[in-house]
Amino acid sequence: MSSISTRPGIRCGASWIASAPRAVQETFLTVSRKAATFEPGTNFVAWACGIARLKVLETFRQRKRANVLSEAAIIALTEDAPS
């Protein structure tokens, strides 16, 4: 598995890097939709980064779920496997 070091101590798989544009797009959409909830005078960058963090975690969870085979699929694959 290839991996890319983005900062010291942080390693990301190449497949995760491919998902980054979607997470960024979802972040911008959410920031736009929730703009009215931002409190003027507070830290906008921290607020937007909090949204970005949640979107990245959401994207990661969705990718993890998408890569899991159902029990029925596993059984079907083992039945068709040569002995």
C-alpha positions as CSV (number, residue, x, y, z in Angstrom):
1,M,0.0,0.0,0.0
2,S,1.5,3.3,-1.0
3,S,1.3,6.1,1.5
4,I,2.2,9.8,1.5
5,S,3.6,11.7,4.5
6,T,1.8,15.1,4.7
7,R,3.5,16.2,7.9
8,P,5.9,14.5,10.3
9,G,4.1,11.8,12.1
10,I,1.1,11.8,9.8
11,R,0.7,9.3,7.0
12,C,-2.1,9.1,4.6
13,G,-2.9,6.3,2.2
14,A,-3.1,7.2,-1.4
15,S,-6.8,6.1,-1.6
16,W,-7.6,8.6,1.2
17,I,-5.9,11.4,-0.6
18,A,-8.3,10.7,-3.6
19,S,-11.2,11.4,-1.2
20,A,-9.9,14.8,-0.1
21,P,-11.6,16.9,-2.8
22,R,-15.0,15.5,-1.8
23,A,-14.4,16.3,1.8
24,V,-13.3,19.8,0.9
25,Q,-16.4,20.3,-1.3
26,E,-18.7,19.1,1.5
27,T,-17.0,21.4,3.9
28,F,-17.6,24.5,1.7
29,L,-21.2,23.5,1.2
30,T,-21.8,23.1,4.9
31,V,-20.0,26.4,5.8
32,S,-22.2,28.1,3.2
33,R,-25.4,26.5,4.5
34,K,-24.5,27.2,8.2
35,A,-23.1,30.7,7.7
36,A,-26.1,32.2,9.6
37,T,-25.1,30.2,12.7
38,F,-21.6,31.8,12.9
39,E,-21.3,34.3,15.7
40,P,-19.6,37.5,14.6
41,G,-16.6,38.3,16.8
42,T,-15.7,34.7,17.3
43,N,-12.9,32.8,15.5
44,F,-14.1,32.0,11.9
45,V,-11.1,29.8,11.1
46,A,-11.7,27.7,14.2
47,W,-15.4,27.4,13.3
48,A,-14.8,26.4,9.7
49,C,-12.0,24.0,10.7
50,G,-14.4,22.3,13.1
51,I,-16.8,21.8,10.3
52,A,-14.0,20.5,8.1
53,R,-12.9,18.0,10.8
54,L,-16.3,16.6,11.0
55,K,-16.7,16.3,7.3
56,V,-13.3,14.5,7.0
57,L,-14.4,12.1,9.7
58,E,-17.7,11.5,8.0
59,T,-16.0,10.9,4.6
60,F,-13.6,8.5,6.3
61,R,-16.5,6.6,7.9
62,Q,-18.4,6.4,4.6
63,R,-15.4,5.0,2.8
64,K,-14.8,2.5,5.5
65,R,-18.4,1.2,5.3
66,A,-18.3,1.1,1.5
67,N,-15.3,-1.3,1.7
68,V,-17.0,-3.8,3.9
69,L,-18.7,-6.8,2.2
70,S,-22.0,-8.0,3.5
71,E,-22.3,-11.5,5.1
72,A,-24.2,-12.7,2.1
73,A,-21.5,-11.5,-0.3
74,I,-18.8,-13.3,1.7
75,I,-20.8,-16.5,1.7
76,A,-21.4,-16.2,-2.0
77,L,-17.7,-15.7,-2.7
78,T,-16.6,-18.6,-0.6
79,E,-19.2,-20.9,-2.2
80,D,-17.9,-20.0,-5.7
81,A,-14.2,-20.3,-4.7
82,P,-12.3,-23.3,-6.1
83,S,-11.3,-25.9,-3.6
